[in-house]
Amino acid sequence: MTIFIATHKPYKMPQSDNYQPIFVGAAQHESIPIGYQSDASGKNISKKNPNFNELTALYWIKYNTNDAIIGLCHYRRYLGIQKGHTLSDILNERQITELLKTADIILPKKRNYYIENQRDHYLHAHVAEPYNVMKQVIATQYPDYLPAFEKMEQSTSAHLFNMFIMPRKYFDEYTNFIFDVLGKVEENIDINQLEGQEKRVYGFLSERLMDTWVNTKKLSVAECPVIELERTNWLDKGYNFLKRKFFPNSNKKVHF
C-alpha cells in the first residue's frame, strides 16, 4: 500500500511508510528534495506537468510501481476519517484497510455547489473548447461512458481534487480510461492558444472523469473528509465563485 503525495515544493510530510511524496514536474528542476520520488524517472510525462498537473504523478505511478493498493493526495490535502487540519488526522493503514472491506474505492466527500451544475461550474471557470472536445471524444469513442458523463454534468456535486485510494485493478482501469480520453483531447486542441491557468487544462478536465468512470463501472465508494493543512478562506472562495458565475468575462481566480 502506497499513498503518493503530489507536490511541487518541499513541504511537511507524514512520517509513515505508507505515504510517499512524489515531486511533480521534476524534469524541469535540477534537483528534488531528499526522500521525494521524482516523476521524471522511468516511463513518464513529467515535462507535461504544466498542462497535466498532478496527473504526471499518476502516470509515473501507473508505469513504475506494482503496489496492491494505490492512493493519490496532495501536499496540503489528504483524506481522513473526520475533519481536521493536521497530519495526525489523515488515514492510516488500518483505517484504509477497513474502508476497503466495505467499498470498492475511497474518495473525498463530494463537493456541493448548490446553485449550478458541474457543467456550468466548469464553463464559468474555464475556456469551453477543451471541455466540449472531451465530451465529443466520450460520445464518439467511449459511448458507454456518455450517460454517466451527462449525469455528472447535471449534478450539483462531484468527487473532485483527483484524490483517491483504490486497489490496483481499479487503478489500472481508471488510469487507462483517463489517459486514453485525455490523449485524444490533446490531439484535438492547441495548447498554445491557452493562457495562464488554462494551460493546466488536462488536470482540470480529469476531475470530471472520476465520477464518469465510477458511475459507469457502478463502483461502491467510501467517502472521507478532506484534511486541509492550509485553512480555506471561504469568503474569498465564495466571492470568486459568484464572480465567475455572474461576471463570466471578468478575470477568473480558480483552484486556490
N, C-alpha and C positions, 0 to 999 in steps of 0.2 A: 504494500500500500504506500503510494506516494502522492501527497497533495502538493502540487507545484505552485509557487508564489511568483506570479509575473511582476517584474519590477524593472524600472529603467534607471534606478539610482540606489545607492546604499541606503538601508533603512533598518529599523529594529525588526528582528525576525524571531519566530518561535524557536525555542530550544527543544526541538523534538525531532527524532529520527524520521518521523512520518511527513514532515514538512521540508520542502527543498526550494530555496529561492532560485529562480531562473531569470537571467538578465536578458531582456528582450532588446532587439536591435543591436546586439553585441558586435555585429560585423562593422558597425560604424564607430566603434570605440577601440582604442589601442589596448586597453586592459579592462578587466572587470574585477569586482571585489572578491577577495579570497572566500571560498566556500559557496560562491554563487555558480550555478550552472550556466554556461554560455548557450545561447540559442543559435550560435554560428558554427557549431561543430557538426560532424556527420552530415546526414541529409537535412537540409534546412532551407528556409526562405528568410533568413534574418535580415537581408538587405531590403526586404519589402515591409519592414516594420512600420515605416511612416504611413503606410496605407492599410496594413493589416492589424495594427495594434498588438494586443496580447495573443492574436491568432498565430504569430510566429512562434510563440512558446508552444501552442497546441500542436503545430506542425512538427516541431522538434520532438515533442513527447511521442507523437504518433509513430515516428520512424526511428527513434533511437532508444526506446525503453520497452520493457516487457512486463511491467508491474501488473498484478491481477486486478488491482483497484487503482483508478486514476482520478485525481481531482485537480481543479484549477481555481485559484483565488487570486487576489491582488494584494500588493504590499500594504494597502490600507483598508482592505475589505476581506473578511473571512466569513465562514458560516459557523453558527453556534446553536446551542440548544435553546438559549434565551438571549434577549437583547443585552448588549454590553458594549464596552468601549476599550477593553484591554485584551492582550494576548491570552490571558488566563481564561477568557470566555469562549475561546474557539473550540471547535470539535476536536476530541481526542480519538485515538484509535478504537477504544471500546465503544464510544458513542456512535462512531461511524459504522462499526460492525453491526451494532444493534439496529440502527436505522435501515441498513441494507437487508436485514432479515424481514422487514415489513414492507419495503418498497423496492422498485427496480433501480431508481436513481435518487440522488439528493440534489435539490435545487434551492436557491434563495427564495424566500417568500415572494409572491407576486407583488409587483409594484402597481398600485391603483392610481389612475389618472382622473377618473370620475367624469370630467366634463368633455373629454374627447377620446375617440378610439385610437388604437395603435397606429392605424394608417395615417390618420390626421396628425397624431403626435409626431410621427416621423417626418411627414411632409412639411409641417410647420417649422421644423428644426433644421431640415437638410434640403439639399438640391434634389429635385424629384426624379431626374432621369435614371440614376442608378437603381433606385427602388423600383421604378417601372420596368426597367430591363430585367431585374431579378424576378419580378412577378411573371414576366413573359417567359423567362427561362424555365421557371417551375411549371407554368401552364403547358408549355410545348414539350419539355423534355422530362419532367417529373410529374406527370398529371395526377398520380396517386396522392401527391402531397398538396395539390391545389385546394381541396376542400378545407384542410386544416390551416393552410395559409390564409384563405379567405375568412375563416373563423377567427384567426388571430387578428386580422385587420379590423374586424368589427368589435373586438373585445376592448374594454377599457382597462384591462390589466394584463400583465405579462411577466414571465420569468426573464429578467434582464441580467446584465453585467458579464455574460459569458463565464459564469461561475457554476461549478457542478462537482459532484463526486459520483462515480459510477463504475461498475465492473468493466473489465477490458472489452468484453464482447459488445457492449453497448457503446463504449468509447470508440471502437473501430467503426461501428455502423454510423455513429453520429458524425465523426470526422470525415468519413468517406462522403457523406451527404453534403456537408457544408463546403468542403473544399472542391467538390465537383461543381456545385452550384456557383460558388464564388469564382471559380476558374472560368466558367462560361460567361459570367457577368464581366469579368476582367477583359475578356476577348471583345466585348461589345461596348465598352465605354473608353473615353480618352481621359486618363487620369490627369493629363497635363492641362485640361480645361477646368479642373477643380482647384480651388484656392483655400488657404488656411486650414481650418479643422476639417473641411470637406474632403481633404486628401486622405483622411482616416476612414474612408468610406466603407471598406470591407469589414472593419471591426464593427461599425455601426449597423450595417446590413445584417451581419451574422446574429445579432441579438434577436432579430425577428425570425430566425430559423430554428431556434431551440424549441419553442412551443409547436412550431410546424412539424418538426420531427417527432417530438414526444407524443403529440396527439395522433399523428398518423400511425405510429407504432403502438398506440394505446398502452403506453407505459404508466405504471403507478409511480407517484412522486412523493417523497418525504420533503416537506418544505421546512426550511430553517431560517431563523432571523439572520440578517446581515450584521456582522460585528464591524462597526465603523471605528477605526482607530483615530480618525480625524472627524470631529463632530461637524455635522452638516449645518450650514447657515440656511435654515428653511425660509427665512424672509427673502434672502437673495434668490434662492432657488424658485420660490413661488412667484416672485416678481418677474424673473426671466421666463418662466413657463407661460405666464399670462401675456407677456410682451410678445413671445413667439406666436401665440395663438391669435391675438387681436391686431398685432402690427407686424405682419409677415415680412415686410420689406425693410424692417429695421435690422441693425446689427444683432446677430444672434450669439448668445452665450449658452453652450450646451456641454454636458458632461464635465462638471467641475466639483 
